[in-house]
Amino acid sequence: MEMLTVNNVWMMVCTALVFFMHLGFSFLEIGLTRQKNTINILFKNVFIICVGLLLYCLVGFNLMYPGFAEGSSGVLGFAGFGLTSPVVDGSLDLTYNEGYTYWTDFLFQGMFAATAATIVSGAVAERIKLGAFMIFTIVYVGLVYPIVGSWQWGGGFLSSLQIGEAEGFYDFAGSTLVHSVGGWAALVAVWLLGSRIGKFSSEGKPQAIPGHNIPLAAAGVLILWLGWFGFNGGSVLSADAAGTSLTLVTTSLAAAAGGVVAFLVSTLMYKNYDLTMFLNGILGGLVGITAGADQMSPTDAVLIGAIAGAIIVFGVALIDKLRLDDPVGAIAVHLICGIWGTLAVGIFGAKAGFDQFLVQGIGVLAAGGFCVVTAFIIIFTLKKTIGIRVSEKEEIDGLDSHEHGMDAYPDFRLNQH
């Protein structure tokens, strides 16, 4: 009982840290975009966490952990609406799990669910209709995210996929199941939405649209790094001293390596010290280590993070070359580095081997295919019905004044006049 209490308290602390990440995402998105859209971004992020928790309570948790029957396909299951805690003799069943209670399990996993939509929020910033985004969030977080999660964390077909010596797809804390799920949707959304006015010249060359508050973006990244201690540390699912301490070390080393390599590569390519590349390199390292943070050595973690840092620089350049407009670099960070981190489990660490690499690749393709198709159906349907993009005038004036009727910095504007 004493160890259950210790484990459960650690899980609740990690839950709070993952919740805190939403402030980090908000700061990062605000900082890398323009002042006139600040309220809009804040509104989306507050909406995501509130609605995400409610949806996860109503359907998500039982879609993600349906208790697949033996012999089932392990693709889709549902344990019923709402939450029903296990009860023994009129009180909460404390044998539910040796690491935490049913309620802690729900809340920790619920924090992950909202993150997938937050990733999309940054990529579509400054030009998406708020109503369309809210509808997308409800469907994607409520249905798509938990279904993909059930394939691995819920005991579905990926968790039992065997090729040679490999026994099951492995994604410790969600390089694919959280980050790539959001990243694939971001890619589809950005493609269907189109670029911001002025992002590309008439010849198709990318034009810089500077964010209005880089200090806020830097604060956001440091908050996210702190939150990742809960994101990865909590995924140990107990307060096990060896497991949690190793996980936090590999998480930090990958983040540091990602940041350093991103700034070095971008400096060599563009001949300036780009802070935004440095910041996104840190996030790329964090996403990259997330799939195997519990089984990597410090050297493995540095290598995984370093490669993720380089991927960020080339990934951002690729997104621009494809004429896709991602204001915060979410696709490079969460999708491309999410894929890299998932495949890295088959290259480094305890599960390294060609068979495991194949299994990891199948997991990436399965999640990617499902997410691309479902995201396209949702967003294309919205585009053809209520529309997904604001008018040219609304985009130029800013979404804050048109969709919210308020200004994030009213005193500052008064002082300017």
Secondary structure, DSSP 8 states (H G I E B T S, - for coil): -HHHHHHHHHHHHHHHHHHHHHHHHHHHHHHTS-GGGHHHHHHHHHHHHHHHHHHIIIIIHHHHS----TTS-SS-----SS----EETTEE-TTS-SS--HHHHHHHHHHHHHHHHHHHHHHTTTTB-HHHHHHHHHHIIIIIHHHHHHHHTTS-TTTT-EETTEES---SS-IIIIIIHHHHHHHHHHHHH---TTSB-TT--B-----S-HHHHHHHHHHHHHHHHHHHHGGG-S--HHHHHHHHHHHHHHHHHHHHHHHHHHHHHHSS--HHHHHHHHHHHHHHHTTTTTT--HHHHHHHHHHHHHHHHHHHHHHHHTT---TT-HIIIIIIHHHHHHHHTTTSSTT-SHHHHHHHHHHHHHHHHHHHHHHHHHHHHHHHHT-SB--HHHHHH-HIIIIIS--S-HHHHHHH-
